[in-house]
Amino acid sequence: MLAAALHGLLLSIALIMPIGMQNGFLLSQGAMHKRWLGAALAVVAAALCDTLLIALAVLGVSAAAFHIIWLRLAFGIVGICFLLYMGWATWREEPRDTDQGDQGVWNIKRQVTFAASVSLLNPHALLDTLAVIGGSATVYTAWSTKLAFGAACAAVSWIWFFVLMTIGHMASRAAAGMGTKRIINRLSALMMCASAVYLGYILSTFR
């Protein structure tokens, strides 16, 4: 069990550290809030979605579903539309003066909804969990070792997402101001649109 947990730990660290759509979103949310835990619900939502994907991958359920072409296309089309809409809305959004607190930041519903979307509709997250984590889990036959492997993978997501939120918060404290928040909004919008384009490319390669 210890070897399986260590395997899951090291594998997940390697997969999760590159800054993609999900990580960039959590960084930006940490930066947008004046309170350290202001983006905690977005972090929890993203971590719960990752945990769900990891559980399905370890059990082998998600891999079977991912082979259904029309289901992949449906998820992809919904993801592209949602990412383009959120990118457009975020680009147009102008930050307000934050002297009175967390004004101008995303509300809880928007945070949680978008955290779920970049986790469940993110091609990188899906490929990492289904292809890499799911494939690696097949080397274990005992349920105890599968559980240890999956739990270690999920633990990395929870820890890393809170670290990202903290890094974003500390960075915003060092460079406070509406100009910084406007730059964060623009970068977030570009990342959303880039992810939509990449997701479209992924869909075009499906057979």
N, C-alpha and C positions, 0 to 999 in steps of 0.2 A: 504493500500500500504506500509506503514512504517513497519508493521509487516512482510509482505512478503519480503521486502528488508533486514530486520534484519535476517530473516530466511535464506535467500540466503547467506548473509555475513558470518554468523556463520558456516553454513554447508560447504561452500567453504574453509574457513580457516582450518577446521578440515580435509578436503580431500586433500588439496594441500600442507600442511606443511611437511609430511613425505618425506624424500629424496629418490626419485626414479630416473628412467632414465631421465626424463625431467628436474627435478630440478638439478640433478648431471651434466647434460650437460651444463646448463646455468651457474652453479657455475664454471665449468672448463673453459668456454669461457670467463667469467669475469676475471679469474685468468691469462689467457694466453695473454691478451692485456695490454699494458702499459698505454693506454689511458682509462679513465673510461667508455666512451661511445663506445669503440671499438667493443663491442659485442651487441650494441643496436639493430642492425637489427635482430640478432638471437632472442633477447627478443621479439621484435615486431612480428616476424613470429610465435613464439610459442604462444604469447598472442592472435594473430588473429585466429590461429587454435583452441585454447581453446574456444574463443568466438563463432566460427562457431559451434563447437560441442555442446556448451551450448545452442545456439539458436535452433539447430536441436532437442536437447533433450527436451527443453521446449515446442517446437511445436509438439513433438511426432513423427516427421518424422524419426529420426534416430533409434528409438526403433523398428519401423516397418521394416526398412531395415535390422536391426541387426538380425531379426528372419529368414532371408533368408540364409540357411546353406551354399550354394555354394559361396555366396558373402562374408560371414565371413571367409570361408576357403581361398578364393582368397586373401583377404586383409592380412590374417595371413601369408600365404606363402610368399607373397611379402615382408612383414615386416621382417620375419625371414631371408630371403636372404639378404636384405639390411643391417640389423643389423650385421650379420656375416661378410659381406664384409667390412663395416665401422669399425668394431672391429679389423679385420685383418689389414686394412690399417693404423689405428691409432696406433696399437701396433708396427708396423714396422717404423712408422714415428719418426725420430730423430729431436728434437728441435735444432734450430741453435742459434747462439749468437744473443741476442736481444739488444745489445748496440746501434745499428743503428735504433732502432724503433721496430715495430711489425713484425719482420721477423720470419718466421717459424710458424706463427699462421694461422688458417684456413681463407681462403679468403671468401668474402661475399657470393658467390654462395654456397659454401660448408656449411657455417654457416646456411643460410636460408633453404637449402635443408634438412639438418639433423634436424634442429629445427622443420620443418614441419613433418618429418618422426617420430620423437619421440613423437610428439603430436597426429598425426592421426593414427599411427600404434602401439601406446603404449597400451598394454592391460589394464594397470592400468587406464590410462586416459579414455579409452573407457568405461570401467566398471563404473568408477566414474560418468561420464556424463550420460551414457545411463541408468544405473540401479539406481543410487542414486539421481542425480540431476533431471533426467527425471521423475523418480518415485515420487520424492518430489513435482515436479511442478504440478502433477495431482490433488493435493488437492486444487489448485486454479482454479476457473472457469472463472473469469473475466479476460479479456485481460490486463487490467491495472495492476492487481496484478501479473499476469504471467510476464509481462514486468519488473516490479520492482524486482521480484525474480531473473529473468535471468540477468538483468543488474548488480545486486549486486554480483552475482556469477562471472560474467565476470570481474568486477572491481577488485575483489580479485586476479585474475590471473595476470592482468596487473601490479598491485602494487607489488605483491609477486615476480614476475619474475625480475623486476628492482631491488628489494631488494637483490635477489640472486646474480645478476650480480655485485652489489656493494660489497657484502660480499666476493665474489671470488676475485674481484680486490684488496680489502684491504688485504686479506690474502696473495696474491701474492706479494704485496709491502713489507709485513713483512718478507717474505721468498723468496726473488728473487733468480734467478739463473737457469741455464739449468737443474740442478739436480731436482729442484722442478717441472719444466715443463715436464721433462721426467716421473716423478712419476704421474703427472696429466694425461699424455697421457696413461700410463699403466692402471691407475684406470678407465679412460674413456673406454678404450678398453674392460676391464673385465666387466664393467657394460653393455656394448653393447651386449657382448656374453651371459651374464647372462640373459638379457632381451629376447634375441632370444630363449634361452632354455625355459624360463618361458612361452613365447608366444607359443612355441611348445606344452608345457604341457596344456595350455588353449585350444588349438586347439584339442588336444586329448580327451578333456572332452566334446566337442560339440556333441550334439545329434540331 
